[in-house]
């Protein structure tokens, strides 16, 4: 780690905290970040010459692993034609047709440059379409760092939100109502109190930015029903779950059609991208058709979309979801068996290629329960794994990802390391 430490010391002189995204600083695990030199398949290679089995996968996009040859070739072919046009291009049309075919709720699509931009645009569109202002979100669901959504709960179920960051006016935060995930009764109460004022409900169908939390039976179905009854839009943030838990995302898996869907990560094939899709009648409220303004100089970038189209086509052709589910369960079951054999309180929620760890005795069903888990045990577990060649998210409130590049032998090796690391906490 000598060269990584040297780079980090230098970075801190020029970059706030030495990183360009806070979780990378390793503060949640009492460590110092390594710097990556290259990545290939299921592995990261650090500047210090260490090979790591990677279960972060660029925080989700690398469902085919790193440096996939077909995606590289697609980028190379696009690069020969130019890096950016600032005009319509054929990649935009191809991506829109693919998303309309794959994602159940999508009739029309607007490309943008990040998941944050997609959710921000979804909220503005919902407000413009409904002519209402208030937004409901759920504690623990992260929808990017846009002002309206970087909000935490107030002191009671029906209180309005408080800003979760300096720089966000309280007046803006007060337009957002924060509830506990999986709590339908509070949702019903809020709609009774603010029925004519709520523009939309935005939710990660499977919250994956506070660990991984799964919905109780019929929770999402009831959510869909309540929003329809109250003429509020339902927005699914599928930046994390989209194309991971199934080809059509959580909405396909759950059989629920939201009004709008925010997408990102996988549809960029490793390059920056975002998208907003939904019902044509709503999407046509976006400029230039409608009164809701949204724009982006690099939206529909040919390099990003060429990579994303290839990534999606690989998923269509290979249909890897049964295998990814099997590998995810293998890891989850092995960790739980090991923990149970030694009396270690552990929960390992898992769906498809996504899994997380909570060091606690009881299943985690909302953000409050997640924050009561043993974060020091997680930090020790993380560092034990890192020393032995497995890279997990450097935070107890993030989700692990498996890629199609994680072969059975790599999963076997990683599972053995993780189980031994568990016994050493």
Secondary structure in CASP SS format (residue, H / E / C, confidence):
PFRMAT SS
TARGET T0000
AUTHOR 0000-0000-0000
METHOD secondary structure of the structure
MODEL  1
X C 1.00
X H 1.00
X H 1.00
X H 1.00
X H 1.00
X H 1.00
X H 1.00
X H 1.00
X H 1.00
X H 1.00
X H 1.00
X H 1.00
X H 1.00
X H 1.00
X C 1.00
X H 1.00
X H 1.00
X H 1.00
X C 1.00
X C 1.00
X C 1.00
X H 1.00
X H 1.00
X H 1.00
X H 1.00
X C 1.00
X H 1.00
X H 1.00
X H 1.00
X C 1.00
X C 1.00
X C 1.00
X C 1.00
X C 1.00
X C 1.00
X E 1.00
X E 1.00
X E 1.00
X E 1.00
X E 1.00
X E 1.00
X C 1.00
X E 1.00
X E 1.00
X E 1.00
X E 1.00
X C 1.00
X C 1.00
X C 1.00
X C 1.00
X E 1.00
X E 1.00
X E 1.00
X E 1.00
X C 1.00
X C 1.00
X H 1.00
X H 1.00
X H 1.00
X H 1.00
X C 1.00
X C 1.00
X C 1.00
X C 1.00
X C 1.00
X E 1.00
X C 1.00
X C 1.00
X H 1.00
X H 1.00
X H 1.00
X H 1.00
X H 1.00
X H 1.00
X H 1.00
X H 1.00
X H 1.00
X H 1.00
X H 1.00
X C 1.00
X C 1.00
X C 1.00
X C 1.00
X C 1.00
X C 1.00
X C 1.00
X C 1.00
X C 1.00
X C 1.00
X H 1.00
X H 1.00
X H 1.00
X H 1.00
X H 1.00
X H 1.00
X H 1.00
X H 1.00
X H 1.00
X H 1.00
X H 1.00
X H 1.00
X H 1.00
X C 1.00
X C 1.00
X C 1.00
X C 1.00
X C 1.00
X E 1.00
X E 1.00
X E 1.00
X E 1.00
X E 1.00
X C 1.00
X C 1.00
X H 1.00
X H 1.00
X H 1.00
X H 1.00
X H 1.00
X H 1.00
X H 1.00
X H 1.00
X H 1.00
X H 1.00
X H 1.00
X H 1.00
X H 1.00
X H 1.00
X H 1.00
X H 1.00
X C 1.00
X C 1.00
X C 1.00
X E 1.00
X E 1.00
X E 1.00
X E 1.00
X E 1.00
X C 1.00
X C 1.00
X C 1.00
X C 1.00
X C 1.00
X C 1.00
X C 1.00
X C 1.00
X C 1.00
X C 1.00
X C 1.00
X C 1.00
X E 1.00
X E 1.00
X C 1.00
X C 1.00
X C 1.00
X C 1.00
X C 1.00
X C 1.00
X C 1.00
X E 1.00
X C 1.00
X E 1.00
X E 1.00
X C 1.00
X C 1.00
X C 1.00
X C 1.00
X C 1.00
X C 1.00
X H 1.00
X H 1.00
X H 1.00
X H 1.00
X C 1.00
X C 1.00
X E 1.00
X E 1.00
X E 1.00
X E 1.00
X C 1.00
X C 1.00
X C 1.00
X C 1.00
X H 1.00
X H 1.00
X H 1.00
X H 1.00
X H 1.00
X H 1.00
X H 1.00
X H 1.00
X H 1.00
X H 1.00
X H 1.00
X C 1.00
X C 1.00
X C 1.00
X E 1.00
X E 1.00
X E 1.00
X E 1.00
X E 1.00
X E 1.00
X C 1.00
X C 1.00
X C 1.00
X C 1.00
X C 1.00
X C 1.00
X C 1.00
X C 1.00
X C 1.00
X C 1.00
X C 1.00
X C 1.00
X C 1.00
X C 1.00
X C 1.00
X H 1.00
X H 1.00
X H 1.00
X H 1.00
X H 1.00
X H 1.00
X H 1.00
X H 1.00
X H 1.00
X H 1.00
X H 1.00
X C 1.00
X C 1.00
X C 1.00
X E 1.00
X E 1.00
X E 1.00
X E 1.00
X E 1.00
X C 1.00
X C 1.00
X C 1.00
X C 1.00
X C 1.00
X C 1.00
X C 1.00
X C 1.00
X C 1.00
X C 1.00
X C 1.00
X H 1.00
X H 1.00
X H 1.00
X H 1.00
X H 1.00
X H 1.00
X C 1.00
X C 1.00
X C 1.00
X C 1.00
X C 1.00
X E 1.00
X E 1.00
X E 1.00
X E 1.00
X E 1.00
X H 1.00
X H 1.00
X H 1.00
X H 1.00
X C 1.00
X C 1.00
X C 1.00
X C 1.00
X C 1.00
X E 1.00
X E 1.00
X E 1.00
X E 1.00
X E 1.00
X C 1.00
X H 1.00
X H 1.00
X H 1.00
X H 1.00
X C 1.00
X C 1.00
X E 1.00
X C 1.00
X C 1.00
X C 1.00
X C 1.00
X C 1.00
X E 1.00
X C 1.00
X C 1.00
X C 1.00
X C 1.00
X C 1.00
X C 1.00
X C 1.00
X C 1.00
X C 1.00
X H 1.00
X H 1.00
X H 1.00
X H 1.00
X H 1.00
X H 1.00
X H 1.00
X H 1.00
X H 1.00
X H 1.00
X H 1.00
X H 1.00
X H 1.00
X H 1.00
X H 1.00
X H 1.00
X H 1.00
X C 1.00
X C 1.00
X H 1.00
X H 1.00
X H 1.00
X H 1.00
X H 1.00
X H 1.00
X H 1.00
X H 1.00
X H 1.00
X H 1.00
X H 1.00
X H 1.00
X H 1.00
X H 1.00
X H 1.00
X H 1.00
X H 1.00
X H 1.00
X H 1.00
X H 1.00
X H 1.00
X H 1.00
X C 1.00
X C 1.00
X C 1.00
X C 1.00
X E 1.00
X C 1.00
X C 1.00
X E 1.00
X E 1.00
X C 1.00
X C 1.00
X E 1.00
X E 1.00
X C 1.00
X C 1.00
X E 1.00
X C 1.00
X C 1.00
X C 1.00
X C 1.00
X C 1.00
X C 1.00
X C 1.00
X C 1.00
X H 1.00
X H 1.00
X H 1.00
X H 1.00
X H 1.00
X C 1.00
X C 1.00
X C 1.00
X H 1.00
X H 1.00
X H 1.00
X H 1.00
X H 1.00
X H 1.00
X H 1.00
X H 1.00
X H 1.00
X H 1.00
X H 1.00
X H 1.00
X H 1.00
X C 1.00
X C 1.00
X E 1.00
X E 1.00
X C 1.00
X C 1.00
X C 1.00
X C 1.00
X C 1.00
X C 1.00
X C 1.00
X C 1.00
X E 1.00
X E 1.00
X C 1.00
X C 1.00
X C 1.00
X C 1.00
X C 1.00
X C 1.00
X H 1.00
X H 1.00
X H 1.00
X H 1.00
X H 1.00
X H 1.00
X H 1.00
X H 1.00
X H 1.00
X H 1.00
X H 1.00
X H 1.00
X H 1.00
X H 1.00
X H 1.00
X H 1.00
X C 1.00
X C 1.00
END
